[in-house]
Amino acid sequence: MSAIELLHEIEALPTPQKIWLIEKLGHLAEAEIPETFRQGMAEAERGELYDMDAALGELEAP
């Protein structure tokens, strides 16, 4: 089965089964996500990001 065929099969599932599948895949993938990435995502959700263009502009300012 190709990835496209698999996606079509998933799209055809009833909503409760799609939700179950997404939750299950999320738990499986969670172990493969580095902790530093999860921390960065949590910081982003809290709005604790710094715009890189602004930072570079500050470095170039006289």
Predicted model as a PDB file, atoms N, CA, C, CB and O in Angstrom, pLDDT in the B-factor column:
MODEL        1                                                                  
ATOM      1  N   MET A   1       0.856  -1.176   0.000  1.00 77.00           N  
ATOM      2  CA  MET A   1       0.000   0.000   0.000  1.00 77.00           C  
ATOM      3  C   MET A   1       0.897   1.233   0.000  1.00 77.00           C  
ATOM      4  CB  MET A   1      -0.971   0.002   1.230  1.00 77.00           C  
ATOM      5  O   MET A   1       1.847   1.319   0.778  1.00 77.00           O  
ATOM      6  N   SER A   2       0.592   2.175  -0.870  1.00 86.00           N  
ATOM      7  CA  SER A   2       1.381   3.406  -0.931  1.00 86.00           C  
ATOM      8  C   SER A   2       0.944   4.376   0.165  1.00 86.00           C  
ATOM      9  CB  SER A   2       1.244   4.069  -2.318  1.00 86.00           C  
ATOM     10  O   SER A   2      -0.099   4.194   0.793  1.00 86.00           O  
ATOM     11  N   ALA A   3       1.749   5.395   0.380  1.00 83.00           N  
ATOM     12  CA  ALA A   3       1.416   6.407   1.386  1.00 83.00           C  
ATOM     13  C   ALA A   3       0.124   7.124   1.006  1.00 83.00           C  
ATOM     14  CB  ALA A   3       2.570   7.426   1.538  1.00 83.00           C  
ATOM     15  O   ALA A   3      -0.688   7.435   1.879  1.00 83.00           O  
ATOM     16  N   ILE A   4      -0.076   7.387  -0.277  1.00 87.00           N  
ATOM     17  CA  ILE A   4      -1.300   8.061  -0.734  1.00 87.00           C  
ATOM     18  C   ILE A   4      -2.513   7.189  -0.467  1.00 87.00           C  
ATOM     19  CB  ILE A   4      -1.211   8.403  -2.235  1.00 87.00           C  
ATOM     20  O   ILE A   4      -3.548   7.680  -0.018  1.00 87.00           O  
ATOM     21  N   GLU A   5      -2.391   5.903  -0.741  1.00 87.00           N  
ATOM     22  CA  GLU A   5      -3.505   4.988  -0.472  1.00 87.00           C  
ATOM     23  C   GLU A   5      -3.805   4.931   1.021  1.00 87.00           C  
ATOM     24  CB  GLU A   5      -3.190   3.577  -1.004  1.00 87.00           C  
ATOM     25  O   GLU A   5      -4.966   4.892   1.428  1.00 87.00           O  
ATOM     26  N   LEU A   6      -2.765   4.927   1.821  1.00 86.00           N  
ATOM     27  CA  LEU A   6      -2.942   4.914   3.270  1.00 86.00           C  
ATOM     28  C   LEU A   6      -3.643   6.177   3.747  1.00 86.00           C  
ATOM     29  CB  LEU A   6      -1.593   4.766   3.971  1.00 86.00           C  
ATOM     30  O   LEU A   6      -4.534   6.110   4.595  1.00 86.00           O  
ATOM     31  N   LEU A   7      -3.251   7.326   3.211  1.00 86.00           N  
ATOM     32  CA  LEU A   7      -3.908   8.583   3.582  1.00 86.00           C  
ATOM     33  C   LEU A   7      -5.380   8.578   3.199  1.00 86.00           C  
ATOM     34  CB  LEU A   7      -3.205   9.766   2.918  1.00 86.00           C  
ATOM     35  O   LEU A   7      -6.222   9.073   3.948  1.00 86.00           O  
ATOM     36  N   HIS A   8      -5.691   8.021   2.040  1.00 89.00           N  
ATOM     37  CA  HIS A   8      -7.096   7.931   1.629  1.00 89.00           C  
ATOM     38  C   HIS A   8      -7.884   7.027   2.571  1.00 89.00           C  
ATOM     39  CB  HIS A   8      -7.203   7.410   0.188  1.00 89.00           C  
ATOM     40  O   HIS A   8      -9.039   7.310   2.889  1.00 89.00           O  
ATOM     41  N   GLU A   9      -7.260   5.944   3.013  1.00 91.00           N  
ATOM     42  CA  GLU A   9      -7.914   5.051   3.972  1.00 91.00           C  
ATOM     43  C   GLU A   9      -8.182   5.785   5.289  1.00 91.00           C  
ATOM     44  CB  GLU A   9      -7.046   3.796   4.224  1.00 91.00           C  
ATOM     45  O   GLU A   9      -9.254   5.645   5.878  1.00 91.00           O  
ATOM     46  N   ILE A  10      -7.210   6.560   5.741  1.00 89.00           N  
ATOM     47  CA  ILE A  10      -7.376   7.311   6.989  1.00 89.00           C  
ATOM     48  C   ILE A  10      -8.475   8.354   6.844  1.00 89.00           C  
ATOM     49  CB  ILE A  10      -6.054   7.986   7.395  1.00 89.00           C  
ATOM     50  O   ILE A  10      -9.298   8.523   7.744  1.00 89.00           O  
ATOM     51  N   GLU A  11      -8.488   9.057   5.711  1.00 89.00           N  
ATOM     52  CA  GLU A  11      -9.524  10.072   5.475  1.00 89.00           C  
ATOM     53  C   GLU A  11     -10.922   9.466   5.473  1.00 89.00           C  
ATOM     54  CB  GLU A  11      -9.271  10.786   4.149  1.00 89.00           C  
ATOM     55  O   GLU A  11     -11.892  10.140   5.821  1.00 89.00           O  
ATOM     56  N   ALA A  12     -11.031   8.197   5.084  1.00 93.00           N  
ATOM     57  CA  ALA A  12     -12.334   7.541   5.017  1.00 93.00           C  
ATOM     58  C   ALA A  12     -12.832   7.049   6.379  1.00 93.00           C  
ATOM     59  CB  ALA A  12     -12.264   6.380   4.060  1.00 93.00           C  
ATOM     60  O   ALA A  12     -13.989   6.649   6.511  1.00 93.00           O  
ATOM     61  N   LEU A  13     -11.969   7.079   7.381  1.00 92.00           N  
ATOM     62  CA  LEU A  13     -12.374   6.608   8.710  1.00 92.00           C  
ATOM     63  C   LEU A  13     -13.404   7.542   9.338  1.00 92.00           C  
ATOM     64  CB  LEU A  13     -11.150   6.487   9.629  1.00 92.00           C  
ATOM     65  O   LEU A  13     -13.408   8.743   9.067  1.00 92.00           O  
ATOM     66  N   PRO A  14     -14.281   6.985  10.179  1.00 93.00           N  
ATOM     67  CA  PRO A  14     -15.179   7.839  10.960  1.00 93.00           C  
ATOM     68  C   PRO A  14     -14.358   8.691  11.931  1.00 93.00           C  
ATOM     69  CB  PRO A  14     -16.229   6.980  11.733  1.00 93.00           C  
ATOM     70  O   PRO A  14     -13.271   8.286  12.341  1.00 93.00           O  
ATOM     71  N   THR A  15     -14.861   9.845  12.294  1.00 92.00           N  
ATOM     72  CA  THR A  15     -14.130  10.789  13.149  1.00 92.00           C  
ATOM     73  C   THR A  15     -13.605  10.169  14.437  1.00 92.00           C  
ATOM     74  CB  THR A  15     -15.017  11.947  13.491  1.00 92.00           C  
ATOM     75  O   THR A  15     -12.447  10.417  14.773  1.00 92.00           O  
ATOM     76  N   PRO A  16     -14.377   9.379  15.180  1.00 91.00           N  
ATOM     77  CA  PRO A  16     -13.824   8.807  16.423  1.00 91.00           C  
ATOM     78  C   PRO A  16     -12.590   7.934  16.167  1.00 91.00           C  
ATOM     79  CB  PRO A  16     -14.894   7.977  17.138  1.00 91.00           C  
ATOM     80  O   PRO A  16     -11.652   7.939  16.964  1.00 91.00           O  
ATOM     81  N   GLN A  17     -12.588   7.200  15.079  1.00 93.00           N  
ATOM     82  CA  GLN A  17     -11.436   6.360  14.763  1.00 93.00           C  
ATOM     83  C   GLN A  17     -10.245   7.206  14.328  1.00 93.00           C  
ATOM     84  CB  GLN A  17     -11.795   5.352  13.668  1.00 93.00           C  
ATOM     85  O   GLN A  17      -9.103   6.858  14.628  1.00 93.00           O  
ATOM     86  N   LYS A  18     -10.491   8.312  13.624  1.00 89.00           N  
ATOM     87  CA  LYS A  18      -9.397   9.215  13.251  1.00 89.00           C  
ATOM     88  C   LYS A  18      -8.756   9.806  14.504  1.00 89.00           C  
ATOM     89  CB  LYS A  18      -9.911  10.346  12.323  1.00 89.00           C  
ATOM     90  O   LYS A  18      -7.531   9.874  14.606  1.00 89.00           O  
ATOM     91  N   ILE A  19      -9.578  10.229  15.447  1.00 88.00           N  
ATOM     92  CA  ILE A  19      -9.066  10.806  16.691  1.00 88.00           C  
ATOM     93  C   ILE A  19      -8.229   9.777  17.440  1.00 88.00           C  
ATOM     94  CB  ILE A  19     -10.225  11.307  17.581  1.00 88.00           C  
ATOM     95  O   ILE A  19      -7.148  10.098  17.935  1.00 88.00           O  
ATOM     96  N   TRP A  20      -8.718   8.548  17.528  1.00 90.00           N  
ATOM     97  CA  TRP A  20      -7.979   7.486  18.207  1.00 90.00           C  
ATOM     98  C   TRP A  20      -6.634   7.269  17.526  1.00 90.00           C  
ATOM     99  CB  TRP A  20      -8.794   6.174  18.222  1.00 90.00           C  
ATOM    100  O   TRP A  20      -5.609   7.139  18.196  1.00 90.00           O  
ATOM    101  N   LEU A  21      -6.634   7.229  16.202  1.00 88.00           N  
ATOM    102  CA  LEU A  21      -5.417   7.001  15.446  1.00 88.00           C  
ATOM    103  C   LEU A  21      -4.402   8.127  15.653  1.00 88.00           C  
ATOM    104  CB  LEU A  21      -5.743   6.858  13.971  1.00 88.00           C  
ATOM    105  O   LEU A  21      -3.212   7.873  15.837  1.00 88.00           O  
ATOM    106  N   ILE A  22      -4.875   9.353  15.623  1.00 84.00           N  
ATOM    107  CA  ILE A  22      -3.986  10.503  15.827  1.00 84.00           C  
ATOM    108  C   ILE A  22      -3.377  10.458  17.219  1.00 84.00           C  
ATOM    109  CB  ILE A  22      -4.748  11.829  15.623  1.00 84.00           C  
ATOM    110  O   ILE A  22      -2.181  10.705  17.377  1.00 84.00           O  
ATOM    111  N   GLU A  23      -4.180  10.148  18.226  1.00 84.00           N  
ATOM    112  CA  GLU A  23      -3.663  10.058  19.592  1.00 84.00           C  
ATOM    113  C   GLU A  23      -2.631   8.943  19.708  1.00 84.00           C  
ATOM    114  CB  GLU A  23      -4.808   9.822  20.587  1.00 84.00           C  
ATOM    115  O   GLU A  23      -1.588   9.119  20.339  1.00 84.00           O  
ATOM    116  N   LYS A  24      -2.917   7.806  19.104  1.00 84.00           N  
ATOM    117  CA  LYS A  24      -2.007   6.660  19.154  1.00 84.00           C  
ATOM    118  C   LYS A  24      -0.691   6.997  18.463  1.00 84.00           C  
ATOM    119  CB  LYS A  24      -2.653   5.421  18.499  1.00 84.00           C  
ATOM    120  O   LYS A  24       0.378   6.702  18.997  1.00 84.00           O  
ATOM    121  N   LEU A  25      -0.754   7.603  17.297  1.00 81.00           N  
ATOM    122  CA  LEU A  25       0.460   7.978  16.578  1.00 81.00           C  
ATOM    123  C   LEU A  25       1.244   9.034  17.341  1.00 81.00           C  
ATOM    124  CB  LEU A  25       0.116   8.490  15.182  1.00 81.00           C  
ATOM    125  O   LEU A  25       2.475   9.024  17.334  1.00 81.00           O  
ATOM    126  N   GLY A  26       0.536   9.940  17.996  1.00 77.00           N  
ATOM    127  CA  GLY A  26       1.207  10.958  18.791  1.00 77.00           C  
ATOM    128  C   GLY A  26       2.013  10.354  19.914  1.00 77.00           C  
ATOM    129  O   GLY A  26       3.123  10.804  20.197  1.00 77.00           O  
ATOM    130  N   HIS A  27       1.467   9.334  20.561  1.00 77.00           N  
ATOM    131  CA  HIS A  27       2.193   8.675  21.648  1.00 77.00           C  
ATOM    132  C   HIS A  27       3.398   7.910  21.126  1.00 77.00           C  
ATOM    133  CB  HIS A  27       1.269   7.731  22.408  1.00 77.00           C  
ATOM    134  O   HIS A  27       4.443   7.875  21.775  1.00 77.00           O  
ATOM    135  N   LEU A  28       3.257   7.296  19.955  1.00 73.00           N  
ATOM    136  CA  LEU A  28       4.376   6.562  19.374  1.00 73.00           C  
ATOM    137  C   LEU A  28       5.497   7.502  18.964  1.00 73.00           C  
ATOM    138  CB  LEU A  28       3.911   5.749  18.173  1.00 73.00           C  
ATOM    139  O   LEU A  28       6.674   7.218  19.188  1.00 73.00           O  
ATOM    140  N   ALA A  29       5.126   8.617  18.364  1.00 69.00           N  
ATOM    141  CA  ALA A  29       6.129   9.566  17.873  1.00 69.00           C  
ATOM    142  C   ALA A  29       6.765  10.351  19.006  1.00 69.00           C  
ATOM    143  CB  ALA A  29       5.502  10.525  16.874  1.00 69.00           C  
ATOM    144  O   ALA A  29       7.886  10.843  18.870  1.00 69.00           O  
ATOM    145  N   GLU A  30       6.060  10.472  20.122  1.00 68.00           N  
ATOM    146  CA  GLU A  30       6.554  11.272  21.243  1.00 68.00           C  
ATOM    147  C   GLU A  30       7.922  10.797  21.717  1.00 68.00           C  
ATOM    148  CB  GLU A  30       5.564  11.227  22.397  1.00 68.00           C  
ATOM    149  O   GLU A  30       8.763  11.610  22.099  1.00 68.00           O  
ATOM    150  N   ALA A  31       8.146   9.500  21.696  1.00 71.00           N  
ATOM    151  CA  ALA A  31       9.412   8.953  22.163  1.00 71.00           C  
ATOM    152  C   ALA A  31      10.567   9.343  21.243  1.00 71.00           C  
ATOM    153  CB  ALA A  31       9.318   7.438  22.270  1.00 71.00           C  
ATOM    154  O   ALA A  31      11.722   9.360  21.670  1.00 71.00           O  
ATOM    155  N   GLU A  32      10.265   9.654  19.992  1.00 77.00           N  
ATOM    156  CA  GLU A  32      11.312   9.979  19.030  1.00 77.00           C  
ATOM    157  C   GLU A  32      11.615  11.473  18.968  1.00 77.00           C  
ATOM    158  CB  GLU A  32      10.916   9.489  17.662  1.00 77.00           C  
ATOM    159  O   GLU A  32      12.564  11.881  18.299  1.00 77.00           O  
ATOM    160  N   ILE A  33      10.830  12.287  19.650  1.00 76.00           N  
ATOM    161  CA  ILE A  33      11.011  13.738  19.616  1.00 76.00           C  
ATOM    162  C   ILE A  33      11.974  14.132  20.732  1.00 76.00           C  
ATOM    163  CB  ILE A  33       9.641  14.486  19.767  1.00 76.00           C  
ATOM    164  O   ILE A  33      11.714  13.856  21.903  1.00 76.00           O  
ATOM    165  N   PRO A  34      13.087  14.778  20.375  1.00 81.00           N  
ATOM    166  CA  PRO A  34      14.044  15.173  21.412  1.00 81.00           C  
ATOM    167  C   PRO A  34      13.422  16.121  22.434  1.00 81.00           C  
ATOM    168  CB  PRO A  34      15.261  15.831  20.778  1.00 81.00           C  
ATOM    169  O   PRO A  34      12.563  16.938  22.103  1.00 81.00           O  
ATOM    170  N   GLU A  35      13.871  15.995  23.672  1.00 83.00           N  
ATOM    171  CA  GLU A  35      13.355  16.828  24.760  1.00 83.00           C  
ATOM    172  C   GLU A  35      13.599  18.306  24.474  1.00 83.00           C  
ATOM    173  CB  GLU A  35      14.005  16.434  26.096  1.00 83.00           C  
ATOM    174  O   GLU A  35      12.760  19.143  24.808  1.00 83.00           O  
ATOM    175  N   THR A  36      14.726  18.639  23.864  1.00 86.00           N  
ATOM    176  CA  THR A  36      15.027  20.039  23.572  1.00 86.00           C  
ATOM    177  C   THR A  36      14.017  20.620  22.587  1.00 86.00           C  
ATOM    178  CB  THR A  36      16.448  20.176  23.013  1.00 86.00           C  
ATOM    179  O   THR A  36      13.664  21.796  22.681  1.00 86.00           O  
ATOM    180  N   PHE A  37      13.550  19.804  21.641  1.00 82.00           N  
ATOM    181  CA  PHE A  37      12.539  20.273  20.696  1.00 82.00           C  
ATOM    182  C   PHE A  37      11.222  20.529  21.419  1.00 82.00           C  
ATOM    183  CB  PHE A  37      12.338  19.251  19.560  1.00 82.00           C  
ATOM    184  O   PHE A  37      10.554  21.534  21.175  1.00 82.00           O  
ATOM    185  N   ARG A  38      10.853  19.606  22.316  1.00 80.00           N  
ATOM    186  CA  ARG A  38       9.606  19.790  23.088  1.00 80.00           C  
ATOM    187  C   ARG A  38       9.682  21.043  23.949  1.00 80.00           C  
ATOM    188  CB  ARG A  38       9.327  18.557  23.980  1.00 80.00           C  
ATOM    189  O   ARG A  38       8.694  21.764  24.088  1.00 80.00           O  
ATOM    190  N   GLN A  39      10.852  21.307  24.528  1.00 87.00           N  
ATOM    191  CA  GLN A  39      11.021  22.521  25.331  1.00 87.00           C  
ATOM    192  C   GLN A  39      10.879  23.762  24.458  1.00 87.00           C  
ATOM    193  CB  GLN A  39      12.391  22.519  26.036  1.00 87.00           C  
ATOM    194  O   GLN A  39      10.254  24.744  24.859  1.00 87.00           O  
ATOM    195  N   GLY A  40      11.465  23.711  23.259  1.00 85.00           N  
ATOM    196  CA  GLY A  40      11.337  24.836  22.335  1.00 85.00           C  
ATOM    197  C   GLY A  40       9.905  25.078  21.925  1.00 85.00           C  
ATOM    198  O   GLY A  40       9.479  26.228  21.822  1.00 85.00           O  
ATOM    199  N   MET A  41       9.158  24.028  21.691  1.00 81.00           N  
ATOM    200  CA  MET A  41       7.745  24.174  21.325  1.00 81.00           C  
ATOM    201  C   MET A  41       6.946  24.763  22.486  1.00 81.00           C  
ATOM    202  CB  MET A  41       7.151  22.812  20.908  1.00 81.00           C  
ATOM    203  O   MET A  41       6.050  25.580  22.269  1.00 81.00           O  
ATOM    204  N   ALA A  42       7.262  24.358  23.707  1.00 88.00           N  
ATOM    205  CA  ALA A  42       6.574  24.911  24.878  1.00 88.00           C  
ATOM    206  C   ALA A  42       6.886  26.397  25.008  1.00 88.00           C  
ATOM    207  CB  ALA A  42       6.988  24.157  26.168  1.00 88.00           C  
ATOM    208  O   ALA A  42       6.000  27.190  25.327  1.00 88.00           O  
ATOM    209  N   GLU A  43       8.140  26.781  24.763  1.00 88.00           N  
ATOM    210  CA  GLU A  43       8.505  28.197  24.797  1.00 88.00           C  
ATOM    211  C   GLU A  43       7.748  28.979  23.725  1.00 88.00           C  
ATOM    212  CB  GLU A  43      10.021  28.365  24.606  1.00 88.00           C  
ATOM    213  O   GLU A  43       7.288  30.094  23.971  1.00 88.00           O  
ATOM    214  N   ALA A  44       7.624  28.398  22.553  1.00 85.00           N  
ATOM    215  CA  ALA A  44       6.900  29.062  21.470  1.00 85.00           C  
ATOM    216  C   ALA A  44       5.432  29.252  21.841  1.00 85.00           C  
ATOM    217  CB  ALA A  44       7.019  28.254  20.165  1.00 85.00           C  
ATOM    218  O   ALA A  44       4.858  30.307  21.572  1.00 85.00           O  
ATOM    219  N   GLU A  45       4.825  28.251  22.451  1.00 85.00           N  
ATOM    220  CA  GLU A  45       3.429  28.355  22.872  1.00 85.00           C  
ATOM    221  C   GLU A  45       3.245  29.456  23.912  1.00 85.00           C  
ATOM    222  CB  GLU A  45       2.943  27.017  23.433  1.00 85.00           C  
ATOM    223  O   GLU A  45       2.197  30.101  23.962  1.00 85.00           O  
ATOM    224  N   ARG A  46       4.266  29.669  24.741  1.00 90.00           N  
ATOM    225  CA  ARG A  46       4.187  30.719  25.758  1.00 90.00           C  
ATOM    226  C   ARG A  46       4.585  32.083  25.199  1.00 90.00           C  
ATOM    227  CB  ARG A  46       5.078  30.367  26.944  1.00 90.00           C  
ATOM    228  O   ARG A  46       4.530  33.084  25.912  1.00 90.00           O  
ATOM    229  N   GLY A  47       4.985  32.129  23.925  1.00 87.00           N  
ATOM    230  CA  GLY A  47       5.366  33.388  23.302  1.00 87.00           C  
ATOM    231  C   GLY A  47       6.762  33.836  23.672  1.00 87.00           C  
ATOM    232  O   GLY A  47       7.070  35.026  23.604  1.00 87.00           O  
ATOM    233  N   GLU A  48       7.601  32.912  24.058  1.00 86.00           N  
ATOM    234  CA  GLU A  48       8.953  33.240  24.495  1.00 86.00           C  
ATOM    235  C   GLU A  48       9.959  33.118  23.347  1.00 86.00           C  
ATOM    236  CB  GLU A  48       9.367  32.331  25.653  1.00 86.00           C  
ATOM    237  O   GLU A  48      11.032  32.542  23.521  1.00 86.00           O  
ATOM    238  N   LEU A  49       9.621  33.648  22.202  1.00 82.00           N  
ATOM    239  CA  LEU A  49      10.507  33.592  21.050  1.00 82.00           C  
ATOM    240  C   LEU A  49      11.111  34.960  20.799  1.00 82.00           C  
ATOM    241  CB  LEU A  49       9.757  33.097  19.806  1.00 82.00           C  
ATOM    242  O   LEU A  49      10.554  35.986  21.189  1.00 82.00           O  
ATOM    243  N   TYR A  50      12.252  34.956  20.145  1.00 80.00           N  
ATOM    244  CA  TYR A  50      12.889  36.203  19.765  1.00 80.00           C  
ATOM    245  C   TYR A  50      13.062  36.177  18.258  1.00 80.00           C  
ATOM    246  CB  TYR A  50      14.259  36.405  20.498  1.00 80.00           C  
ATOM    247  O   TYR A  50      13.586  35.208  17.708  1.00 80.00           O  
ATOM    248  N   ASP A  51      12.633  37.211  17.600  1.00 80.00           N  
ATOM    249  CA  ASP A  51      12.699  37.290  16.151  1.00 80.00           C  
ATOM    250  C   ASP A  51      14.156  37.379  15.706  1.00 80.00           C  
ATOM    251  CB  ASP A  51      11.892  38.499  15.632  1.00 80.00           C  
ATOM    252  O   ASP A  51      14.871  38.299  16.104  1.00 80.00           O  
ATOM    253  N   MET A  52      14.593  36.440  14.890  1.00 83.00           N  
ATOM    254  CA  MET A  52      15.986  36.408  14.453  1.00 83.00           C  
ATOM    255  C   MET A  52      16.345  37.620  13.586  1.00 83.00           C  
ATOM    256  CB  MET A  52      16.259  35.122  13.683  1.00 83.00           C  
ATOM    257  O   MET A  52      17.476  38.100  13.657  1.00 83.00           O  
ATOM    258  N   ASP A  53      15.425  38.119  12.782  1.00 85.00           N  
ATOM    259  CA  ASP A  53      15.704  39.305  11.984  1.00 85.00           C  
ATOM    260  C   ASP A  53      15.975  40.502  12.894  1.00 85.00           C  
ATOM    261  CB  ASP A  53      14.530  39.605  11.031  1.00 85.00           C  
ATOM    262  O   ASP A  53      16.873  41.301  12.630  1.00 85.00           O  
ATOM    263  N   ALA A  54      15.194  40.618  13.963  1.00 83.00           N  
ATOM    264  CA  ALA A  54      15.413  41.709  14.907  1.00 83.00           C  
ATOM    265  C   ALA A  54      16.763  41.564  15.599  1.00 83.00           C  
ATOM    266  CB  ALA A  54      14.288  41.752  15.947  1.00 83.00           C  
ATOM    267  O   ALA A  54      17.487  42.542  15.784  1.00 83.00           O  
ATOM    268  N   ALA A  55      17.094  40.317  15.982  1.00 82.00           N  
ATOM    269  CA  ALA A  55      18.376  40.083  16.656  1.00 82.00           C  
ATOM    270  C   ALA A  55      19.535  40.428  15.738  1.00 82.00           C  
ATOM    271  CB  ALA A  55      18.489  38.621  17.119  1.00 82.00           C  
ATOM    272  O   ALA A  55      20.494  41.074  16.162  1.00 82.00           O  
ATOM    273  N   LEU A  56      19.454  40.004  14.483  1.00 85.00           N  
ATOM    274  CA  LEU A  56      20.526  40.315  13.539  1.00 85.00           C  
ATOM    275  C   LEU A  56      20.606  41.805  13.261  1.00 85.00           C  
ATOM    276  CB  LEU A  56      20.321  39.557  12.236  1.00 85.00           C  
ATOM    277  O   LEU A  56      21.697  42.345  13.080  1.00 85.00           O  
ATOM    278  N   GLY A  57      19.459  42.478  13.224  1.00 84.00           N  
ATOM    279  CA  GLY A  57      19.433  43.925  13.028  1.00 84.00           C  
ATOM    280  C   GLY A  57      20.114  44.648  14.162  1.00 84.00           C  
ATOM    281  O   GLY A  57      20.793  45.652  13.944  1.00 84.00           O  
ATOM    282  N   GLU A  58      19.941  44.149  15.376  1.00 82.00           N  
ATOM    283  CA  GLU A  58      20.596  44.755  16.527  1.00 82.00           C  
ATOM    284  C   GLU A  58      22.109  44.581  16.466  1.00 82.00           C  
ATOM    285  CB  GLU A  58      20.055  44.154  17.814  1.00 82.00           C  
ATOM    286  O   GLU A  58      22.855  45.461  16.896  1.00 82.00           O  
ATOM    287  N   LEU A  59      22.557  43.461  15.938  1.00 81.00           N  
ATOM    288  CA  LEU A  59      24.000  43.228  15.819  1.00 81.00           C  
ATOM    289  C   LEU A  59      24.625  44.149  14.774  1.00 81.00           C  
ATOM    290  CB  LEU A  59      24.276  41.761  15.457  1.00 81.00           C  
ATOM    291  O   LEU A  59      25.774  44.569  14.911  1.00 81.00           O  
ATOM    292  N   GLU A  60      23.864  44.457  13.737  1.00 75.00           N  
ATOM    293  CA  GLU A  60      24.372  45.306  12.658  1.00 75.00           C  
ATOM    294  C   GLU A  60      24.248  46.792  12.957  1.00 75.00           C  
ATOM    295  CB  GLU A  60      23.647  44.996  11.382  1.00 75.00           C  
ATOM    296  O   GLU A  60      24.871  47.610  12.279  1.00 75.00           O  
ATOM    297  N   ALA A  61      23.456  47.154  13.957  1.00 66.00           N  
ATOM    298  CA  ALA A  61      23.239  48.566  14.281  1.00 66.00           C  
ATOM    299  C   ALA A  61      24.535  49.168  14.822  1.00 66.00           C  
ATOM    300  CB  ALA A  61      22.083  48.729  15.314  1.00 66.00           C  
ATOM    301  O   ALA A  61      25.284  48.509  15.545  1.00 66.00           O  
ATOM    302  N   PRO A  62      24.794  50.449  14.457  1.00 67.00           N  
ATOM    303  CA  PRO A  62      26.031  51.116  14.928  1.00 67.00           C  
ATOM    304  C   PRO A  62      26.003  51.402  16.417  1.00 67.00           C  
ATOM    305  CB  PRO A  62      26.249  52.421  14.173  1.00 67.00           C  
ATOM    306  O   PRO A  62      26.961  51.954  16.958  1.00 67.00           O  
TER     307      PRO A  62                                                      
ENDMDL                                                                          
END                                                                             
